């Protein structure tokens, strides 16, 4: 899901540097660079070199229309997976409650 998180961060702030993205996403600079390059290659983001930084290369990353569509697709997929997980956990909790209730009932009958 790093691609989704990276796209979401760039949508919030296109002035992120690779270093700031790496820090925000808690990944290495190399990983941020690798994922950014892949997103550029796929046409999901566009990298623009900014000129106002003598001695340093600064890039601006802009989400493309294709990137916006992909973010929506990824978001739906992520949400669907989380909803399935939520349902599974809900069933597990219900089963555990029944198990605890049954064990409590057995304990109460044995004490009589």
Backbone as JSON Lines, residues from 0, in Angstrom:
{"i":0,"aa":"X","n":[0.82,-1.2,0.0],"ca":[0.0,0.0,0.0],"c":[0.86,1.26,0.0]}
{"i":1,"aa":"X","n":[2.17,1.11,-0.13],"ca":[3.02,2.3,-0.13],"c":[2.68,3.21,-1.31]}
{"i":2,"aa":"X","n":[2.31,2.62,-2.44],"ca":[1.95,3.43,-3.61],"c":[0.77,4.33,-3.28]}
{"i":3,"aa":"X","n":[-0.24,3.74,-2.63],"ca":[-1.42,4.52,-2.26],"c":[-1.05,5.65,-1.3]}
{"i":4,"aa":"X","n":[-0.27,5.31,-0.27],"ca":[0.1,6.31,0.71],"c":[0.94,7.42,0.08]}
{"i":5,"aa":"X","n":[1.82,7.05,-0.83],"ca":[2.66,8.05,-1.5],"c":[1.8,8.96,-2.38]}
{"i":6,"aa":"X","n":[0.9,8.37,-3.14],"ca":[0.0,9.17,-3.99],"c":[-0.84,10.11,-3.13]}
{"i":7,"aa":"X","n":[-1.35,9.59,-2.01],"ca":[-2.17,10.42,-1.12],"c":[-1.36,11.59,-0.57]}
{"i":8,"aa":"X","n":[-0.11,11.33,-0.18],"ca":[0.75,12.4,0.33],"c":[1.03,13.45,-0.74]}
{"i":9,"aa":"X","n":[1.3,13.0,-1.96],"ca":[1.57,13.96,-3.04],"c":[0.34,14.78,-3.38]}
{"i":10,"aa":"X","n":[-0.82,14.17,-3.26],"ca":[-2.06,14.91,-3.52],"c":[-2.24,16.0,-2.47]}
{"i":11,"aa":"X","n":[-1.88,15.69,-1.22],"ca":[-1.97,16.67,-0.14],"c":[-0.93,17.78,-0.32]}
{"i":12,"aa":"X","n":[0.29,17.37,-0.72],"ca":[1.39,18.33,-0.78],"c":[2.35,17.97,-1.93]}
{"i":13,"aa":"X","n":[2.16,18.58,-3.1],"ca":[3.04,18.27,-4.24],"c":[4.47,18.79,-4.05]}
{"i":14,"aa":"X","n":[4.7,19.57,-3.01],"ca":[6.05,20.09,-2.75],"c":[6.9,19.15,-1.9]}
{"i":15,"aa":"X","n":[6.38,17.96,-1.61],"ca":[7.17,16.98,-0.88],"c":[8.46,16.7,-1.65]}
{"i":16,"aa":"X","n":[9.53,16.54,-0.92],"ca":[10.78,16.05,-1.52],"c":[10.8,14.53,-1.32]}
{"i":17,"aa":"X","n":[11.72,13.88,-2.0],"ca":[11.84,12.44,-1.78],"c":[12.15,12.17,-0.32]}
{"i":18,"aa":"X","n":[12.99,12.99,0.26],"ca":[13.38,12.81,1.65],"c":[12.19,13.01,2.59]}
{"i":19,"aa":"X","n":[11.38,14.03,2.33],"ca":[10.23,14.27,3.21],"c":[9.18,13.17,3.04]}
{"i":20,"aa":"X","n":[9.02,12.67,1.82],"ca":[8.1,11.55,1.6],"c":[8.58,10.31,2.36]}
{"i":21,"aa":"X","n":[9.88,10.04,2.26],"ca":[10.45,8.88,2.96],"c":[10.19,8.99,4.45]}
{"i":22,"aa":"X","n":[10.4,10.18,5.01],"ca":[10.17,10.38,6.44],"c":[8.71,10.24,6.82]}
{"i":23,"aa":"X","n":[7.84,10.83,6.03],"ca":[6.41,10.77,6.32],"c":[5.88,9.34,6.24]}
{"i":24,"aa":"X","n":[6.39,8.59,5.26],"ca":[5.91,7.22,5.05],"c":[6.71,6.19,5.84]}
{"i":25,"aa":"X","n":[7.75,6.67,6.53],"ca":[8.6,5.79,7.33],"c":[9.23,4.68,6.49]}
{"i":26,"aa":"X","n":[9.78,5.08,5.33],"ca":[10.51,4.16,4.46],"c":[11.87,4.78,4.17]}
{"i":27,"aa":"X","n":[12.77,3.98,3.59],"ca":[14.08,4.51,3.25],"c":[13.98,5.46,2.07]}
{"i":28,"aa":"X","n":[14.97,6.31,1.94],"ca":[15.02,7.24,0.81],"c":[15.08,6.46,-0.51]}
{"i":29,"aa":"X","n":[15.82,5.37,-0.52],"ca":[15.91,4.52,-1.72],"c":[14.57,3.95,-2.12]}
{"i":30,"aa":"X","n":[13.79,3.51,-1.13],"ca":[12.46,2.96,-1.42],"c":[11.54,4.04,-1.95]}
{"i":31,"aa":"X","n":[11.57,5.23,-1.35],"ca":[10.75,6.34,-1.84],"c":[11.12,6.66,-3.28]}
{"i":32,"aa":"X","n":[12.42,6.71,-3.57],"ca":[12.89,6.98,-4.93],"c":[12.4,5.91,-5.9]}
{"i":33,"aa":"X","n":[12.5,4.65,-5.5],"ca":[12.1,3.53,-6.34],"c":[10.6,3.59,-6.66]}
{"i":34,"aa":"X","n":[9.78,3.83,-5.64],"ca":[8.33,3.88,-5.83],"c":[7.95,5.09,-6.69]}
{"i":35,"aa":"X","n":[8.57,6.24,-6.42],"ca":[8.3,7.43,-7.23],"c":[8.63,7.17,-8.7]}
{"i":36,"aa":"X","n":[9.79,6.57,-8.95],"ca":[10.19,6.27,-10.33],"c":[9.19,5.36,-11.0]}
{"i":37,"aa":"X","n":[8.7,4.37,-10.28],"ca":[7.7,3.46,-10.83],"c":[6.4,4.17,-11.15]}
{"i":38,"aa":"X","n":[5.98,5.08,-10.27],"ca":[4.74,5.83,-10.51],"c":[4.89,6.78,-11.7]}
{"i":39,"aa":"X","n":[6.08,7.36,-11.84],"ca":[6.35,8.23,-13.0],"c":[6.3,7.38,-14.27]}
{"i":40,"aa":"X","n":[6.95,6.22,-14.23],"ca":[6.98,5.32,-15.39],"c":[5.58,4.88,-15.81]}
{"i":41,"aa":"X","n":[4.71,4.67,-14.83],"ca":[3.33,4.26,-15.12],"c":[2.46,5.43,-15.58]}
{"i":42,"aa":"X","n":[2.98,6.64,-15.44],"ca":[2.2,7.82,-15.84],"c":[1.22,8.28,-14.79]}
{"i":43,"aa":"X","n":[1.41,7.83,-13.54],"ca":[0.49,8.21,-12.47],"c":[0.87,9.54,-11.83]}
{"i":44,"aa":"X","n":[2.15,9.85,-11.86],"ca":[2.61,11.17,-11.41],"c":[3.59,11.72,-12.45]}
{"i":45,"aa":"X","n":[3.73,13.02,-12.42],"ca":[4.67,13.7,-13.32],"c":[5.7,14.4,-12.43]}
{"i":46,"aa":"X","n":[6.94,14.24,-12.78],"ca":[8.02,14.89,-12.03],"c":[8.47,16.11,-12.81]}
{"i":47,"aa":"X","n":[8.51,17.26,-12.14],"ca":[8.96,18.51,-12.76],"c":[10.16,19.03,-12.0]}
{"i":48,"aa":"X","n":[11.2,19.33,-12.74],"ca":[12.39,19.89,-12.11],"c":[12.17,21.38,-11.89]}
{"i":49,"aa":"X","n":[12.42,21.83,-10.67],"ca":[12.28,23.24,-10.34],"c":[13.64,23.91,-10.47]}
{"i":50,"aa":"X","n":[13.66,25.15,-10.9],"ca":[14.92,25.83,-11.21],"c":[15.44,26.72,-10.09]}
{"i":51,"aa":"X","n":[14.65,27.07,-9.14],"ca":[15.03,28.08,-8.15],"c":[15.94,27.58,-7.04]}
{"i":52,"aa":"X","n":[16.65,26.5,-7.25],"ca":[17.47,25.94,-6.2],"c":[18.9,25.74,-6.69]}
{"i":53,"aa":"X","n":[19.72,26.8,-6.64],"ca":[21.1,26.66,-7.11],"c":[21.87,25.64,-6.27]}
{"i":54,"aa":"X","n":[22.61,24.8,-6.95],"ca":[23.42,23.81,-6.27],"c":[22.66,22.57,-5.84]}
{"i":55,"aa":"X","n":[21.34,22.61,-5.94],"ca":[20.51,21.46,-5.56],"c":[19.47,21.22,-6.64]}
{"i":56,"aa":"X","n":[19.18,19.99,-6.86],"ca":[18.09,19.66,-7.77],"c":[16.84,19.45,-6.93]}
{"i":57,"aa":"X","n":[15.8,20.16,-7.25],"ca":[14.53,20.02,-6.52],"c":[13.46,19.62,-7.52]}
{"i":58,"aa":"X","n":[12.65,18.66,-7.13],"ca":[11.6,18.15,-7.98],"c":[10.24,18.41,-7.35]}
{"i":59,"aa":"X","n":[9.28,18.59,-8.22],"ca":[7.89,18.68,-7.77],"c":[7.16,17.51,-8.42]}
{"i":60,"aa":"X","n":[6.37,16.81,-7.63],"ca":[5.64,15.64,-8.12],"c":[4.16,15.97,-8.16]}
{"i":61,"aa":"X","n":[3.58,15.8,-9.35],"ca":[2.18,16.18,-9.56],"c":[1.4,14.94,-10.0]}
{"i":62,"aa":"X","n":[0.28,14.72,-9.35],"ca":[-0.59,13.61,-9.71],"c":[-1.23,13.89,-11.07]}
{"i":63,"aa":"X","n":[-1.17,12.92,-11.97],"ca":[-1.78,13.08,-13.3],"c":[-3.24,12.63,-13.23]}
{"i":64,"aa":"X","n":[-4.04,12.94,-14.25],"ca":[-5.42,12.43,-14.27],"c":[-5.46,10.9,-14.15]}
{"i":65,"aa":"X","n":[-4.53,10.22,-14.79],"ca":[-4.44,8.77,-14.68],"c":[-4.12,8.38,-13.22]}
{"i":66,"aa":"X","n":[-3.31,9.17,-12.55],"ca":[-2.98,8.93,-11.16],"c":[-4.18,9.1,-10.24]}
{"i":67,"aa":"X","n":[-5.01,10.07,-10.54],"ca":[-6.23,10.3,-9.76],"c":[-7.15,9.08,-9.88]}
{"i":68,"aa":"X","n":[-7.3,8.57,-11.1],"ca":[-8.14,7.38,-11.33],"c":[-7.56,6.17,-10.6]}
{"i":69,"aa":"X","n":[-6.24,6.01,-10.65],"ca":[-5.6,4.88,-9.99],"c":[-5.75,5.0,-8.47]}
{"i":70,"aa":"X","n":[-5.66,6.21,-7.93],"ca":[-5.84,6.4,-6.5],"c":[-7.24,5.96,-6.09]}
{"i":71,"aa":"X","n":[-8.23,6.3,-6.89],"ca":[-9.6,5.9,-6.6],"c":[-9.73,4.38,-6.64]}
{"i":72,"aa":"X","n":[-9.12,3.74,-7.63],"ca":[-9.16,2.28,-7.75],"c":[-8.5,1.62,-6.53]}
{"i":73,"aa":"X","n":[-7.32,2.13,-6.17],"ca":[-6.59,1.58,-5.03],"c":[-7.38,1.8,-3.74]}
{"i":74,"aa":"X","n":[-7.98,2.96,-3.59],"ca":[-8.77,3.28,-2.4],"c":[-9.93,2.31,-2.26]}
{"i":75,"aa":"X","n":[-10.63,2.05,-3.35],"ca":[-11.75,1.1,-3.31],"c":[-11.26,-0.29,-2.9]}
{"i":76,"aa":"X","n":[-10.17,-0.71,-3.49],"ca":[-9.62,-2.03,-3.18],"c":[-9.21,-2.11,-1.71]}
{"i":77,"aa":"X","n":[-8.54,-1.08,-1.23],"ca":[-8.1,-1.02,0.16],"c":[-9.3,-1.05,1.11]}
{"i":78,"aa":"X","n":[-10.32,-0.26,0.79],"ca":[-11.52,-0.2,1.62],"c":[-12.22,-1.56,1.64]}
{"i":79,"aa":"X","n":[-12.33,-2.2,0.5],"ca":[-12.96,-3.52,0.42],"c":[-12.2,-4.53,1.31]}
{"i":80,"aa":"X","n":[-10.88,-4.51,1.24],"ca":[-10.08,-5.42,2.05],"c":[-10.27,-5.14,3.54]}
{"i":81,"aa":"X","n":[-10.29,-3.87,3.93],"ca":[-10.47,-3.51,5.33],"c":[-11.86,-3.91,5.83]}
{"i":82,"aa":"X","n":[-12.88,-3.77,4.98],"ca":[-14.24,-4.15,5.38],"c":[-14.33,-5.66,5.6]}
{"i":83,"aa":"X","n":[-13.69,-6.45,4.74],"ca":[-13.66,-7.9,4.92],"c":[-12.95,-8.25,6.23]}
{"i":84,"aa":"X","n":[-11.85,-7.56,6.49],"ca":[-11.1,-7.8,7.72],"c":[-11.95,-7.43,8.94]}
{"i":85,"aa":"X","n":[-12.66,-6.32,8.86],"ca":[-13.54,-5.88,9.94],"c":[-14.62,-6.92,10.22]}
{"i":86,"aa":"X","n":[-15.23,-7.44,9.15],"ca":[-16.26,-8.47,9.31],"c":[-15.68,-9.73,9.94]}
{"i":87,"aa":"X","n":[-14.5,-10.14,9.48],"ca":[-13.85,-11.34,10.01],"c":[-13.56,-11.16,11.5]}
{"i":88,"aa":"X","n":[-13.04,-10.0,11.87],"ca":[-12.72,-9.73,13.27],"c":[-14.0,-9.7,14.1]}
{"i":89,"aa":"X","n":[-15.07,-9.15,13.56],"ca":[-16.35,-9.11,14.26],"c":[-16.86,-10.52,14.56]}
{"i":90,"aa":"X","n":[-16.74,-11.42,13.57],"ca":[-17.16,-12.82,13.77],"c":[-16.28,-13.49,14.84]}
{"i":91,"aa":"X","n":[-14.99,-13.21,14.77],"ca":[-14.05,-13.8,15.73],"c":[-14.38,-13.32,17.15]}
{"i":92,"aa":"X","n":[-14.69,-12.05,17.29],"ca":[-15.04,-11.5,18.61],"c":[-16.32,-12.15,19.13]}
{"i":93,"aa":"X","n":[-17.31,-12.32,18.27],"ca":[-18.57,-12.95,18.68],"c":[-18.31,-14.39,19.15]}
{"i":94,"aa":"X","n":[-17.46,-15.12,18.42],"ca":[-17.12,-16.49,18.81],"c":[-16.41,-16.52,20.17]}
{"i":95,"aa":"X","n":[-15.48,-15.6,20.35],"ca":[-14.76,-15.54,21.62],"c":[-15.69,-15.2,22.78]}
{"i":96,"aa":"X","n":[-16.64,-14.3,22.54],"ca":[-17.61,-13.95,23.59],"c":[-18.44,-15.16,23.98]}
{"i":97,"aa":"X","n":[-18.85,-15.94,22.96],"ca":[-19.62,-17.15,23.25],"c":[-18.77,-18.14,24.05]}
{"i":98,"aa":"X","n":[-17.53,-18.29,23.65],"ca":[-16.63,-19.21,24.33],"c":[-16.43,-18.79,25.79]}
{"i":99,"aa":"X","n":[-16.2,-17.51,26.01],"ca":[-16.01,-16.99,27.37],"c":[-17.29,-17.17,28.18]}
{"i":100,"aa":"X","n":[-18.43,-16.91,27.55],"ca":[-19.72,-17.08,28.23],"c":[-19.94,-18.54,28.63]}
{"i":101,"aa":"X","n":[-19.62,-19.45,27.73],"ca":[-19.79,-20.87,28.02],"c":[-18.85,-21.3,29.15]}
{"i":102,"aa":"X","n":[-17.62,-20.82,29.13],"ca":[-16.68,-21.16,30.19],"c":[-17.12,-20.58,31.53]}
{"i":103,"aa":"X","n":[-17.68,-19.38,31.5],"ca":[-18.17,-18.75,32.73],"c":[-19.35,-19.54,33.3]}
{"i":104,"aa":"X","n":[-20.25,-19.97,32.4],"ca":[-21.4,-20.76,32.84],"c":[-20.95,-22.07,33.47]}
{"i":105,"aa":"X","n":[-19.94,-22.73,32.88],"ca":[-19.42,-23.99,33.43],"c":[-18.81,-23.74,34.81]}
{"i":106,"aa":"X","n":[-18.1,-22.64,34.95],"ca":[-17.48,-22.3,36.23],"c":[-18.52,-22.03,37.3]}
{"i":107,"aa":"X","n":[-19.61,-21.38,36.94],"ca":[-20.67,-21.07,37.9],"c":[-21.42,-22.33,38.34]}
{"i":108,"aa":"X","n":[-21.61,-23.27,37.43],"ca":[-22.32,-24.51,37.77],"c":[-21.47,-25.39,38.69]}
{"i":109,"aa":"X","n":[-20.18,-25.37,38.47],"ca":[-19.28,-26.2,39.27],"c":[-19.16,-25.69,40.7]}
{"i":110,"aa":"X","n":[-19.41,-24.4,40.93],"ca":[-19.27,-23.79,42.26],"c":[-20.5,-24.04,43.11]}
{"i":111,"aa":"X","n":[-21.6,-24.47,42.52],"ca":[-22.85,-24.66,43.28],"c":[-22.84,-25.86,44.14]}
